[in-house]
Amino acid sequence: MSKVGSFPVGRVLQLAVHPMDFEEFLMATGEDQALNYLNTIPLPKFTYPKLLSLFHEYARIGGMPEVVKTYIQNGNSHVGLQDILF
C-alpha cells in the first residue's frame, strides 16, 4: 500500500480528454465555410491561404478543449492562454 499515491475519497469519474482535431477546431471557432471547403475535393486554390492561416492558428494554440474555449471567449486572442498551457 505504501506504493499507492493519494487518491480522492468518494466517487471518482475519470475522463480521458484528447485534443480537438483541425475540423473540430474549425467548428468550435465558427469557421463553417472553411470547413465546407476543407471537405471539397479538389480543394479550390483560393481557399489555401485562409485554411493555411487557420491551421497555423490551430497549431499555435494546440487543440486542448479548455485552451480553445478560452481562445474563443477572448475573441480569438492569445491573452491568458499561457496560464492554461503551463
NORGI-V444595 format. One line per field, one symbol per residue. ss: DSSP state (~ for helix, > for strand, _ for the rest). burial: I if it has 9 or more other C-alpha atoms within 8 Angstrom, else O. A space follows every 50 residues. Layout:
ss->???
burial->???
//
This chain:
ss->_____________________~~~~~~~___~~~~~~~______~~~~~~ ~~~~~~~~~~~___~~~~~~~~~_______~~~~~_
burial->OOOOOOOOOOOOOOOOOOOIOIOOIIIOOOIOOIIOIOOOOOIIOOIIOO IOOIIOOIOOIIIIOOIIOIIIOIOOOIOOIOOOOO
//
